[in-house]
Amino acid sequence: MSPPPAPRVLLLDGATLAPVWETTLDELSSGHWCAADCDAGHGFQKMISHVPGVALSPDGARLYIVHADDDRLTTVDLARRSVRTVDMAAEMAWFERLLALTAGVAHAKGPMDSLSRHVALSPDGVRLYAGGYDMLMGEDGAGEWSVTETMQPLRIIDTATGRILAESDTPSHALQLTADGRYLLALDLSGYVPDTTVLDAETLAVVTRVEGHHVVTATSTDGATRFVAQSIRHHRTGFTLFDPQIFAPVAEWSADGPAWLAAE
């Protein structure tokens, strides 16, 4: 019910699982807790949820964390046993940098209930893709709560500096990067059925949008990357295989009841 303590990073020896190093991330907020009316019954308590986005570098040397409640990037260097936090911001022109030396910052926040971020890391570990959403809660005066979802921008972030390299307003409730780093798949759950937007990973330009399907990547027995879409309608699960170049459907399969893709 109370705010949780700051999260910790624990590094273990791979052979013995003995602790090697640990650190506390005091600047990071993560977890679920009660914010108001905590003595009231279930359904009347005002709850808060912060879910940061976390990604491990391909070589396992660094842990990248996008804060849920602020535009900040924390990098945990597991090799050097160090932690660094930087602000995520677009590169400013010289005039903007001059104004920043003398101008203060004012923060305005509404009654937030849930702040969630998710990330994907490029194969070379240089670019971090970050998206997410905020759930804003408000009372209507009659004791009822209304919930408004606000999507966060989809961004490419330079992992070394925190600089925002590109930004898109594409909705993203989940992200997946293809193994070759060519495409970024953004899942949109805003409507009644899931939609997937396929974006160019270099520029965030939209390649195509697959409506009504949650598209994921899967590796076939020959090692090739396949795009497979899953949809559940009327108690029946359908899978669609897409052409990897033009994203046109090439094969379909379905089963009664729920079914899942085993290899992603």
Disulfide bonds with the S-S distance in Angstrom:
Cys34-Cys38 2.19
